[in-house]
Amino acid sequence: MKQFLTLALMALGFATYGQSVSPVYGIIRENYYTTVVDPFDPTFTYEQFDYGTVRLGTTIPNSGIIDTLGGFVYEGLINLTGAALNPYDNSYIFIGADGINTIDLNTGEIVNEAILTNPISESYFDNFRFNNSDSTMYGLARRYISNPTGPGGTGEIYLAKANTNSGVITQISAQSVGQGFALAGSAIDPYEMVYYYSDGSNFVGLDMYDGSIYSSQPFQISNGTYFDNFTYSCADTSIYGLVRQNYYTSVQDPIFPEFTMEVFDSATIKLGKIDPSTGIVTTISPSSLGYNGYSLGGGAVIDPETLTFYFSTVENIVGVSLETGLITSDVVNYFTDGMYFDLMRTTENCKFAQKVRLAALTNSLSENNLINDNVIIYPNPAEENVILKATQSITDIEIRNTVGQLVLKQSANTKEIALNTQDFESGIYLVKLEMADKNSVIKRLIIK
C-alpha cells in the first residue's frame, strides 16, 4: 500500500506546458514484499515487507521521466523526514540505516558515509534541510526521555546542525523547544536565518544562531484544515504549502447500531501560503486541485524561474502556479508498482542567498547595514536611483536578485557611486562590493 495522507486519488490529465524547468533530485525507492500465510487463519495471506532498494534519481518535473544517476543502489531503508541538497558542491545528502550519506550529483556515487552521533545525548536527526546562506545542514535533534518510575515519558527536540563528513550532531538550542513535530515538512529562511516547522497546532520558527524560539503562532486556518508539505521560496520570500481539508461521513457502528462513527470520506487540497508572524494561512488556489492526498515522503520544491510549486502524489508530479494556484503541469511517473520518488530537492531555489539578519542583531527586517558600517546605501528602499558610499574605494559591483540571477555588474574605482535602478523589478536584491583592500561587503537593497 502506498503512503498517502489520505487514501484515494482522483486522476487528472493536464497538458504539460513547454517551460524551461529546473531539474529536481530525489530518492527512487522500491519496495519488495513476501506473501505470508496468516498463522491464525491459514486461508488468508498478506504481503509483508521484505527489503527495499534506494537510488538517486533526477527528473524535469513536468516530464514524468525519472532517471537513475549512475546506476548505484544504496541501502534499502531511509529517513523520510528530510534530505539536503548542496548546490555549491553538487551533493545530495540523505540518512540511511547506517548513518548519513553524501552522494555526488554528477555520478550518483556515495562519496562519504558517516555514523550520526550526538555528543550530548543519543538522538535522531529529522526534518533536515541545507541552508544556502551558510552552507550548513539544519534539522531537529529528537529524543525520547522515558519515565524510570512508571509508564510514559516525554519528547525533546532541539534545533541542531550535522556535519556531513563526521556525522557529528551539534545541538544549537540551549534547551528543548518542544516535544515533537508534525510530518508536514520544514522550511529555512536563509535571509533571516530562521528554521520553520509545525508541531501540529503551531507554526514554529527557530533562530538558527542560538536555537531559541524566534516565533510561534497558532495556525489561523479553518477547523479540520491543515497546512502541509511547506517549503520556502526565495523568489518572493514566502512559505508555500498544501492546504488540506478532510471530510467525513457519519456511519452506523455495525456492532452497536445505536452509535455512529465518523469515517474519512474525501479531502480537498489547494496551494496556500503562511505568514509566520501571524500564523495566517492564505489559500491561493480558487478550487481543489483534484487530488485527495499526496506523498508523505515526496516533499515539495519550488522552481524560482517558473514560479511553480511541485508536489508528488506518488503516481504523479503536479506543478502549481505560485501566482494563480492553478495546475500548470500534471504528469504520470513512469514507475513500476511499489516504487516511490521521495525527498524531492532542487539546486536552484535560494542559490546564492546571503544572510540579512546577523547574529546579535535586531530581528527587524528593516536592518540596512548587513556586514559593517563602512558602506551605506541610500535611499533604501529605493525607486529610480541609489547611492553607494564607502570609506574606501569600491573596485567592483555585483547585484543579484533573490533567485541568484546577476542583474548588474560593473567595475569602479571610487568611494561613491550613483546607480540608476528604474529598470529593476520591485523586490529584494543583494549587492556585493569588492573593496580596494580586497575584502568583500554584502548589502541588501530593496526596490519599491
ABEGO torsion letter per residue (X at the ends): XBBBABABBBBBBBBBBBBBBBBBBBBBBBBBBBBBBBAABAABBBBBBABBBBBBBBBBAAAGBBBBBGGBBBBABBBAABBBBBAAAGBBBBBBAAEBBBBBAAAGBBABBBBBBBAABBBBBBGBBBBAAAGBBBBBBBBBBBBAAEBEBBBBBBBBBBBAAAGBBBBABABBAEABBBBAEBBBBAAAGBBBBBAGABBBBBBAAAGBBABBBBBBBBBGBBBBGBBBBAAAGBBBBBBBBBBBBBBBBAABAABBBBBBABBBBBBBBBBAAAGBBBBABABBAGBABBBAAAEBBBBAAAGBBBBBAGABBBBBBAAAGBBABBBBBBBBBGBBBBGBBBAABGBGBBBABBBGBBABAABABAABAABBBOBOBBAABBBBBBABBBABBBBBBAAGBBABBBBBBBABBBBBAAABBBEBBBBBBBBAAGBBBBBBBBBX
